[in-house]
Amino acid sequence: MSKNTPLVAGNWKMNGLRENASELVKLSESLKSAPVDGVDVMICPPATLVLAFSELMKESIVQIGAEDCHTLVSGANTGDLSAEMFADCGATAIIVGHSERRADHGESDALVREKAQATWRAGLVAIICVGETAGQRQYGLTLDVVRRQLKNAIPDAAIAKNTIIAYEPVWAIGTGLTPTVEDVTKVHDEIRKELVERFGAENGGGMKLLYGGSVKASNAKELMSVENVDGALVGGASLKADDFMGIINSYKS
Ligand code: 13P
């Protein structure tokens, strides 16, 4: 078990209407009636729901995050949303560099780094995603790819308080496939080593390292018990309160 307080974060992606606030309320009520001590919980809904969800969760331990942001504070950027706008709506964190953004919008590590800086500028935590594709894995390039993404996507000013790293193997996202515990251990140990080398024991050791990719209640306990896994970034299984609680409950002793 890691010494860092774990975080179980849900990424709703492009799912959810206002009516789905009922799942958020159910989640919050479950956590109130049967608290899971020592675990942080976050939901990152689509941008359209960030304000409403933040207001609903004002008295709850459930934090609200966003899924992406622009690099600028404001400007002539039709359709884009700044980190400051999400801060204004009550978000505490922003996911940057998700593989779906990298694949669908051609986001580079350099852009992801700028988005992480924008997130900090707004006073929020950056959840920076890294992970290899199936092809890269097949060629044995996993560690090389992850090291390169860490080097280029994490700004030099990263500290434990403002940065969370999510390792999400692209081939495991939404597929039901997961790496073996040995594979997750290998990658997370390497990420930790790189972070400690670059940012020092306190900051590099204190940054939470989330695993993401087909996490569900049935595999969470095994994955979350890996030493350098400080929680999960969950897609599909975060949409329903019961499924998500099953993952959070894997931290119950
Ligand atoms: P799934 O949990 O649906 O595989 O998605 C993972 C993910 O992309 C979270 O950001």
Residues whose N, C-alpha, C, O or C-beta is under 5 A from the ligand:
A	BS01	13P	N11 A172 I173 G174 T175 G212 G213 S214 V215 L233 V234 G235 G236 A237
